[in-house]
Amino acid sequence: MPASERARELVVQAAAAASDKLATDVIALDVSDQLYITDAFVLASAPNERQVRTIADAVEERLLGHGAKPVRREGEREGRWVLLDFIDVVVHVQHAEEREYYSLERLWKDCPAIELPAPAATADPGAEG
């Protein structure tokens, strides 16, 4: 069963908030067939710890405005990988080095991408695919 409409709505809002704060490589994956605990992941990168925190704060604020409060927020102290769990959607904001090292896209490669509106679907122009 694909991600719910609510999850897709939150994905778009989370991706837009991340992009507004200059996150790079923003993507969304429908993990609903692989995990029963969430429908989707949003992945976003930032070049430094301060921006990781800023992006995570912006995502949380945007989703609160859409009636979604995170049940868990992890990794904030180190600022290299902040995880926001909104139940339907889990948002991973990673320092670019962690993003490359852990490569969640590769781990979840069998999961379909969720198409994002053009402004939210940002890419790092220096990244090689």
C-alpha positions in Angstrom: 0.0 0.0 0.0 1.5 3.4 -1.0 2.1 6.2 1.4 -1.1 7.9 2.6 -2.3 11.2 1.3 -1.6 12.7 4.7 2.0 11.4 4.6 2.4 12.8 1.1 1.1 16.2 2.2 3.6 16.2 5.1 6.4 15.1 2.8 5.8 18.1 0.4 5.7 20.5 3.3 8.8 19.1 5.0 10.7 19.2 1.7 9.6 22.8 1.0 10.7 23.9 4.5 14.1 22.2 4.1 14.5 23.8 0.6 13.5 27.2 2.0 16.5 26.9 4.4 18.8 26.0 1.5 19.0 22.2 2.1 20.6 20.3 -0.7 19.7 16.9 -2.3 16.2 16.9 -0.9 14.4 13.7 -1.7 11.5 11.7 -0.4 11.0 7.9 -0.4 7.8 5.9 0.0 8.9 3.3 2.6 5.4 2.1 3.4 5.8 -1.3 1.8 9.1 -1.9 3.7 8.2 -0.5 7.1 4.9 -0.6 9.0 6.0 2.2 11.4 6.1 5.0 8.9 5.0 5.8 5.3 7.8 8.0 4.1 11.3 9.4 4.6 12.4 12.8 3.7 16.2 13.2 3.3 18.0 16.6 3.2 21.6 17.6 3.4 23.4 20.7 4.8 27.1 21.7 4.7 27.5 22.4 8.4 26.0 21.6 11.8 24.3 25.0 12.3 22.4 24.7 9.0 21.4 21.1 9.9 19.8 22.5 13.1 18.2 25.4 11.2 16.7 23.1 8.6 15.3 20.7 11.2 13.8 23.7 13.1 12.2 25.0 9.9 10.7 21.5 9.1 9.3 21.1 12.6 7.8 24.6 12.5 6.2 24.1 9.1 4.7 20.7 10.0 3.4 22.0 13.4 1.5 24.5 11.2 -0.1 21.5 9.4 -1.1 19.8 12.6 1.9 17.4 12.9 4.0 17.4 16.0 7.2 15.2 16.2 7.0 12.3 18.6 10.7 12.1 18.6 13.6 14.4 17.8 17.1 12.9 17.9 20.7 14.0 17.1 20.3 17.7 17.8 23.2 17.9 20.3 25.8 16.9 17.7 24.0 18.6 14.8 25.3 16.2 12.2 22.1 14.2 11.7 18.8 15.3 13.1 15.9 12.9 12.9 12.4 14.1 13.2 9.7 11.4 13.6 6.2 12.6 12.8 4.9 9.0 12.7 3.6 9.2 9.1 6.9 10.8 8.0 10.4 10.6 9.3 12.7 13.5 8.3 16.4 13.0 8.2 18.5 16.2 8.0 22.1 15.2 7.6 25.5 16.9 7.4 26.7 16.3 3.8 29.5 14.0 5.1 27.0 11.8 7.0 24.7 11.8 4.1 27.4 10.4 1.9 28.7 8.0 4.4 25.4 6.4 5.5 23.8 6.7 2.1 20.2 6.1 3.1 19.2 6.3 -0.5 21.3 3.2 -1.2 19.9 1.4 1.8 16.3 2.1 0.7 16.9 1.9 -3.1 14.0 -0.5 -3.6 11.6 2.1 -2.3 9.9 4.4 -4.8 10.7 8.1 -4.8 7.9 10.5 -4.0 7.8 13.3 -6.6 8.4 16.7 -5.1 7.4 20.0 -6.5 10.3 21.7 -8.4 11.2 24.3 -5.7 11.4 21.5 -3.0 13.4 19.1 -5.2 16.8 20.8 -4.9 20.1 19.2 -5.8 23.6 20.0 -4.9 25.1 21.2 -8.2 28.5 19.9 -7.2 27.3 16.4 -6.3 28.0 13.6 -8.7 25.2 11.0 -9.2 
